[in-house]
Amino acid sequence: MSGAMHILAYPFPSSGHVIPLLDLTKRLATRGVYVTVLVTPSNLPLLEPLLPSHAPFLQPLLLPHPQSSDPNRNRLVSMVTFMSQVHRPIIVDWAQSHPLPPVAIVSDFFLGWTHQLDSQLRIPRLVFSPSAAFAMSIAFTLWRDLPQVDDPENPNSLISFPKIPTSPIYPWWQISHQYRENKRGDPDWEFHRQNTLFNFASWGFAFNSFTELEPAYLDHVKKDVGHDRVWAVGPLLPPKDDFTVPTADRGGSSSVPCHQLLTWLDSRTDSSVLYVCFGSRTFLTSKQVEILTSALELSGIHFILSVRIPDEKKGGRDCGMIPDDFEDRVAGRGLVIKGWAPQLAILGHPAVGAFLTHCGWNSVLEGLAAGVVMGTWPMGSDQFTNAKLLVDQLGVAIRVAEGTENVPEAEEMARKIESSLDKARPERIRAKELMDAALGAISQRGSSENQMEALVNRLSQLKNAKPT
């Protein structure tokens, strides 16, 4: 292993964060980089299928699953605090005794505290962002500059970001609840702020994005952090030819077998089906489910609806249920998937022409790579920023709804989702253009492939500079 390069990859233990970082590690491994993935038991099944085909370059280091002893604390802060306190000594001891010491750690942007490993392990930290550079720009400005609105009690008070390209403006209710709901001096608020600012101070950034998608925001991040160690290496997806081949490392098993879904889609004409999915973490409220199912029924279109199954442990949370007779009422033109769906396989089928999405960044990239028109219904987090990018700047999406605040009546929603399948929509032309750009970026000599090469070369310089 003389001359080999070894890095650590540390995802936040949620599938939407683990999967794209694993996609990055696969690309590093194919370039001869040894990668140890720091993974919790619940996410090990996402990594295990990759190990035989990428041996010996991919290896796991199993870490305890984050636990919270205080149910009143913010869940994200509790998880990150646990990882900082419990995982850190395990990582340090393991890395210091490894025969091929790591030259860097690539860790999720939720794990800002890993910047401190620089002093313990003498290795730099590369921030991995599974979100857009646009969203990162908003987060940096929030937690560094601490902007406020005149009336925080008014959810529609406007907050602006004049230093960011396009000077985006948001109603207060769309700003991160981590930022809004607590005040300066609150321990959880201060922890989250410091954890975010550690990202700002880290050695470099790798974005699951591509240059052609958001050049102004990638340039803004470079300007903000004061260096050029910012690489756009996405979209971190399988090749387009593999979209219709679901794999165990991209989620789980579907309640409707994939072959059955594809057979159903085979019988539909091109671009005639709407796919509806709100990600792996979003529960719709009863009212949202009522409006959505009514709109789907009223629209008369063909559709696949993927819904998350409510968890009885969620206590008093309002989690909507699909009406018992809904599937019977839409039989022949609608399919309902309860639980995980093989999203890439669905989006990659020619029959699917539109995608009603919560605008999580993984779903955004999958929709772009499939070339479908998107209907946006963001629910929280960076999703409002992603929707703004899709609708207002890229022109590939139509605005359908926003959270629980701005939801049209079922009749209007039906018109919107039906129109998303219109073959003459200008968004459809733009979607095909961005599909070509997305797939071109990850093709040989594409922009993201070139960025990946540049990243590996920069990491090699770290290895060569590291004392033996």
C-alpha positions in Angstrom: 0.0 0.0 0.0 3.0 2.2 -0.3 2.0 5.5 -2.0 -1.8 4.8 -1.3 -4.1 7.5 -0.2 -6.7 6.9 2.6 -9.5 9.2 3.6 -12.5 9.0 6.1 -16.0 9.6 4.9 -18.5 10.5 7.7 -22.2 10.9 6.7 -25.0 12.2 8.9 -26.9 9.0 9.7 -30.0 9.6 7.6 -30.5 7.9 4.2 -30.9 11.2 2.4 -27.4 12.2 3.6 -25.8 8.7 3.5 -26.7 7.8 0.0 -25.1 10.8 -1.8 -21.9 10.6 0.3 -21.7 6.8 -0.6 -22.0 7.8 -4.2 -19.1 10.1 -3.7 -17.0 7.4 -2.0 -17.7 5.1 -5.0 -16.2 7.6 -7.3 -13.2 8.1 -5.1 -12.7 4.3 -4.8 -12.7 3.9 -8.6 -9.8 6.4 -8.7 -7.8 4.2 -6.3 -8.5 6.1 -3.1 -9.0 4.0 0.0 -12.1 5.2 1.9 -13.2 4.2 5.4 -16.9 5.0 5.8 -18.0 5.8 9.3 -21.4 4.3 9.5 -24.1 3.4 12.1 -25.7 0.0 12.2 -29.0 1.2 10.8 -27.3 2.5 7.7 -24.8 -0.3 7.2 -27.2 -2.1 4.7 -26.7 0.9 2.4 -23.0 0.4 2.4 -22.7 -3.4 2.4 -23.8 -4.0 -1.2 -20.9 -1.8 -2.4 -18.1 -3.5 -0.5 -17.6 -6.6 -2.8 -17.4 -4.6 -6.0 -15.2 -1.9 -4.5 -12.8 -4.1 -2.5 -10.4 -3.3 -1.0 -10.9 0.4 -1.4 -14.1 0.7 0.6 -14.2 -0.4 4.2 -16.7 0.3 7.1 -16.0 1.5 10.6 -19.1 0.8 12.6 -20.1 3.5 15.1 -23.0 3.5 17.7 -26.3 4.9 16.6 -27.0 8.4 18.0 -29.3 8.4 21.0 -30.9 11.2 22.9 -31.5 11.1 26.6 -33.5 14.3 26.6 -36.8 14.2 24.5 -37.2 18.0 25.0 -34.0 18.8 23.1 -33.9 19.6 19.4 -33.5 16.2 17.7 -30.8 17.3 15.3 -28.8 19.0 18.0 -29.2 15.8 20.2 -27.9 13.6 17.5 -24.9 15.8 16.6 -24.0 16.2 20.3 -24.0 12.5 20.8 -21.8 12.0 17.7 -19.4 14.6 18.9 -19.1 13.1 22.4 -19.3 9.4 21.7 -18.0 9.0 18.1 -15.1 11.4 18.4 -12.8 9.3 20.7 -13.6 6.1 18.7 -12.6 7.9 15.5 -9.4 9.4 16.9 -8.2 6.1 18.5 -8.9 4.1 15.3 -7.3 6.6 13.0 -4.2 7.0 15.1 -3.6 3.2 15.2 -4.4 2.6 11.5 -1.4 1.4 9.4 -2.4 3.8 6.6 -3.3 7.0 8.4 -6.0 9.1 6.7 -5.0 12.3 5.0 -8.4 14.0 5.2 -11.9 13.5 6.5 -15.0 14.2 4.3 -18.0 14.8 6.5 -21.6 16.0 6.2 -22.3 19.6 6.7 -24.4 18.7 9.8 -21.2 17.5 11.4 -19.3 20.8 11.5 -17.6 19.8 14.8 -15.4 17.4 12.8 -13.4 20.5 11.8 -11.9 20.1 15.3 -10.4 16.7 14.3 -7.8 18.8 12.4 -6.0 19.5 15.7 -6.3 15.9 17.0 -5.5 13.9 13.9 -3.6 16.6 11.9 -5.9 16.1 8.9 -8.0 18.7 7.1 -11.8 18.5 6.9 -13.7 18.6 3.6 -17.3 19.6 4.0 -19.7 17.4 2.0 -22.9 19.2 1.1 -25.8 17.0 0.0 -27.6 20.3 -0.6 -27.1 23.1 -3.2 -24.6 25.9 -3.0 -27.6 28.3 -3.0 -28.9 26.7 0.2 -25.4 26.7 1.8 -25.1 30.4 1.0 -28.4 31.1 2.8 -27.3 29.0 5.8 -24.0 30.8 6.1 -25.5 34.2 5.9 -28.2 33.3 8.5 -25.8 31.9 11.2 -22.9 34.3 10.6 -24.7 37.6 10.1 -27.8 36.8 12.2 -30.4 38.8 10.1 -33.8 39.5 11.7 -37.2 40.7 10.6 -39.1 43.7 12.1 -41.9 41.5 13.5 -40.9 37.9 14.3 -44.5 37.3 15.5 -45.7 37.8 11.9 -44.9 34.7 9.9 -45.2 36.7 6.6 -42.6 39.3 7.6 -40.0 39.4 4.9 -36.3 38.7 5.3 -33.9 39.5 2.5 -30.4 38.4 1.6 -28.9 41.2 -0.5 -25.3 39.9 -0.4 -26.3 36.6 -2.1 -26.8 36.5 -6.0 -30.3 37.4 -7.1 -30.9 38.9 -3.6 -33.5 36.3 -2.5 -36.4 37.3 -0.2 -38.4 34.9 2.0 -41.3 35.1 4.3 -40.2 34.5 7.9 -42.1 31.2 8.2 -39.9 29.7 5.4 -36.7 30.3 7.3 -35.1 27.4 9.2 -37.0 26.5 12.3 -33.6 26.0 14.0 -33.0 29.7 13.5 -36.5 31.0 14.2 -37.7 29.0 17.1 -35.0 29.6 19.6 -33.1 32.8 20.6 -29.5 33.7 20.9 -28.2 32.4 24.2 -30.3 29.2 24.1 -27.9 26.3 24.3 -29.3 24.4 21.3 -29.3 27.6 19.2 -25.7 28.4 20.1 -24.6 24.8 19.4 -26.2 24.8 16.0 -24.7 28.1 15.2 -21.2 27.0 16.2 -21.6 23.7 14.3 -22.5 25.7 11.1 -19.7 28.2 11.5 -17.2 25.3 11.8 -18.2 24.5 8.2 -17.2 28.0 7.2 -13.7 27.5 8.7 -13.1 24.0 7.1 -10.4 23.3 4.5 -12.7 22.7 1.5 -16.2 21.9 0.2 -17.6 19.2 -2.1 -21.1 19.9 -3.4 -23.6 17.5 -4.8 -24.2 19.9 -7.6 -22.7 20.9 -11.0 -21.3 24.0 -12.4 -23.9 24.5 -15.1 -26.7 24.4 -12.5 -25.8 27.1 -10.1 -22.5 28.9 -11.2 -23.3 32.1 -9.4 -23.8 30.4 -6.1 -20.7 28.2 -6.3 -18.7 31.4 -7.1 -20.4 33.1 -4.1 -19.3 30.3 -1.7 -15.7 30.6 -2.9 -15.9 34.3 -2.3 -17.5 33.8 1.1 -14.9 31.3 2.4 -12.0 33.1 0.8 -10.5 30.3 -1.2 -11.0 28.1 -4.3 -11.2 24.7 -2.6 -14.8 24.3 -3.6 -15.7 21.4 -5.9 -19.0 20.7 -7.6 -19.0 16.9 -8.2 -22.6 16.1 -8.8 -25.2 15.0 -9.6 -24.0 12.0 -7.6 -26.2 9.4 -9.3 -25.8 6.2 -11.2 -25.5 6.4 -15.0 -28.8 7.2 -16.8 -28.9 3.7 -18.3 -29.0 2.3 -14.7 -32.0 4.3 -13.6 -34.4 1.5 -14.2 -32.3 -1.0 -12.2 -33.1 -0.4 -8.5 -30.3 -1.3 -6.1 -30.3 -2.1 -2.4 -27.8 0.7 -1.7 -30.3 3.4 -2.7 -33.1 3.0 -0.2 -35.0 -0.2 0.5 -37.7 -2.5 -0.8 -41.0 -1.2 -2.2 -44.5 -2.3 -1.3 -45.1 -2.5 -5.1 -42.4 -4.6 -6.8 -40.3 -2.6 -9.3 -41.0 -4.9 -12.2 -44.8 -4.4 -11.6 -44.3 -0.6 -11.6 -42.3 -0.7 -14.8 -44.9 -3.0 -16.5 -47.6 -0.6 -15.5 -45.6 2.3 -16.9 -44.9 0.4 -20.1 -48.6 0.5 -20.9 -48.7 4.3 -20.7 -47.8 6.7 -23.4 -44.7 8.9 -23.1 -44.8 11.8 -20.7 -48.3 11.0 -19.6 -47.8 10.0 -15.9 -47.3 12.2 -12.8 -45.0 10.8 -10.1 -45.8 12.2 -6.6 -43.4 11.7 -3.7 -42.4 13.9 -0.7 -39.2 12.1 0.3 -38.2 9.7 3.1 -38.9 12.0 6.0 -42.0 14.1 5.2 -45.4 13.3 6.6 -48.4 15.1 5.0 -51.0 16.4 7.4 -54.6 15.1 7.1 -55.6 18.3 5.3 -52.7 18.1 2.9 -53.6 14.4 2.1 -57.3 15.3 1.6 -56.4 18.1 -0.9 -53.8 16.0 -2.7 -55.9 12.9 -3.1 -58.9 15.0 -4.2 -56.8 16.8 -6.7 -55.4 13.6 -8.2 -58.9 12.2 -8.5 -60.3 15.4 -10.1 -57.4 15.8 -12.5 -58.2 12.6 -14.4 -54.4 12.0 -15.1 -52.4 8.9 -14.7 -50.1 8.9 -11.6 -48.0 7.1 -9.1 -48.3 8.3 -5.5 -45.6 7.3 -3.0 -46.6 8.0 0.6 -44.8 7.6 3.9 -46.5 5.3 6.3 -47.3 7.1 9.7 -45.3 5.8 12.6 -47.3 5.2 15.8 -44.4 6.4 17.8 -44.8 10.0 16.5 -47.3 10.7 19.3 -49.6 13.7 18.6 -48.2 14.6 15.2 -50.9 15.0 12.5 -50.1 12.3 9.9 -52.6 12.0 7.1 -53.8 8.7 5.9 -54.8 7.8 2.3 -58.6 7.2 2.3 -59.4 3.5 2.3 -61.4 3.7 -0.9 -59.0 6.0 -2.8 -57.2 3.2 -4.6 -60.5 1.7 -5.8 -61.7 5.1 -7.0 -58.6 5.7 -9.1 -58.1 2.1 -10.2 -56.6 1.8 -13.7 -55.0 5.2 -13.7 -53.3 5.5 -10.3 -50.9 3.4 -8.3 -50.2 4.0 -4.6 -46.9 3.0 -3.0 -46.8 2.8 0.8 -43.3 3.3 2.0 -40.1 3.5 0.0 -40.3 3.8 -3.8 -37.7 3.0 -6.5 -37.6 6.7 -7.4 -34.9 6.6 -10.0 -36.5 3.7 -11.8 -39.8 5.5 -11.9 -38.4 8.9 -13.0 -36.2 7.3 -15.6 -39.2 5.7 -17.4 -40.3 7.5 -20.6 -44.0 7.4 -19.5 -43.2 9.8 -16.6 -43.5 13.4 -17.6 -43.8 15.3 -14.4 -42.8 15.0 -10.7 -44.6 16.6 -7.8 -41.9 16.9 -5.2 -41.1 18.3 -1.8 -37.9 19.7 -3.4 -35.4 17.8 -1.2 -32.1 18.2 -3.1 -31.6 14.5 -3.9 -35.1 14.5 -5.5 -34.3 17.7 -7.3 -31.2 16.2 -8.9 -33.0 13.0 -9.7 -35.8 15.0 -11.4 -33.3 17.1 -13.3 -31.3 14.0 -14.5 -34.6 12.4 -15.7 -35.6 15.6 -17.6 -39.1 15.8 -16.2 -41.1 18.9 -15.4 -41.3 19.4 -11.6 -44.2 20.6 -9.5 -42.9 22.1 -6.3 -44.4 21.6 -2.9 -41.6 22.4 -0.4 -42.3 21.6 3.2 -39.3 23.0 5.2 -35.5 23.2 5.5 -33.7 24.1 2.3 -36.7 23.0 0.2 -38.0 26.5 -0.2 -34.7 27.7 -1.6 -34.5 24.7 -3.9 -38.1 25.5 -5.2 -37.1 29.1 -5.8 -34.1 27.9 -7.8 -36.3 25.5 -9.9 -39.2 27.9 -10.6 -37.7 31.4 -10.7 -34.2 30.8 -12.0 -34.0 27.6 -13.9 -37.5 27.6 -15.3 -38.0 23.8 -15.0 -40.8 23.7 -12.5 -44.2 25.2 -11.6 -45.2 26.3 -8.2 -48.0 24.0 -6.8 -48.0 24.6 -3.0 -45.8 25.6 -0.1 -45.9 23.8 3.3 -49.2 24.1 5.1 -49.4 27.9 4.6 -50.0 28.2 0.9 -52.0 25.2 -0.4 -54.6 25.8 -3.1 -58.0 24.2 -3.1 -58.2 20.8 -4.7 -59.7 22.1 -7.9 -56.9 24.5 -8.5 -54.2 21.9 -7.5 -55.9 19.5 -10.0 -55.5 22.1 -12.8 -51.8 22.7 -11.9 -50.8 19.1 -11.8 -52.7 18.3 -15.0 -51.0 21.2 -16.7 -47.6 19.9 -15.6 -48.0 17.1 -18.2 -48.7 19.5 -21.1 -46.1 18.6 -23.7 -46.1 22.3 -24.9 -45.0 23.8 -21.6 -41.8 25.8 -21.9 -40.6 24.1 -18.7 -40.5 20.8 -20.5 -38.0 22.2 -23.1 -35.9 23.6 -20.3 -36.0 20.4 -18.4 -34.6 18.5 -21.3 -31.8 21.0 -21.7 -30.9 20.7 -18.0 -31.1 16.9 -18.2 -28.4 17.1 -20.9 -26.3 19.4 -18.8 -26.6 17.2 -15.7 -25.7 14.0 -17.5 -23.0 15.8 -19.4 -21.4 17.0 -16.2 -20.8 13.4 -15.0 -19.8 12.1 -18.4 -16.2 11.6 -19.4 -14.5 15.1 -19.5 -17.7 16.7 -18.1 -17.4 19.5 -15.6 -18.1 17.4 -12.5 -15.7 14.6 -13.7 -13.0 17.3 -14.1 -13.8 18.7 -10.7 -13.5 15.2 -9.2 -10.1 14.8 -10.8 -9.1 18.2 -9.4 -10.3 17.2 -5.9 -8.4 13.9 -6.0 -5.2 15.7 -7.1 -5.6 18.2 -4.3 -6.0 15.4 -1.8 -2.9 13.7 -3.3 -0.9 16.9 -2.5 -2.0 16.6 1.1 -0.8 13.0 1.2 2.6 14.0 -0.3 2.9 16.8 2.2 2.0 14.6 5.2 5.1 13.5 7.2 5.8 9.8 7.2 
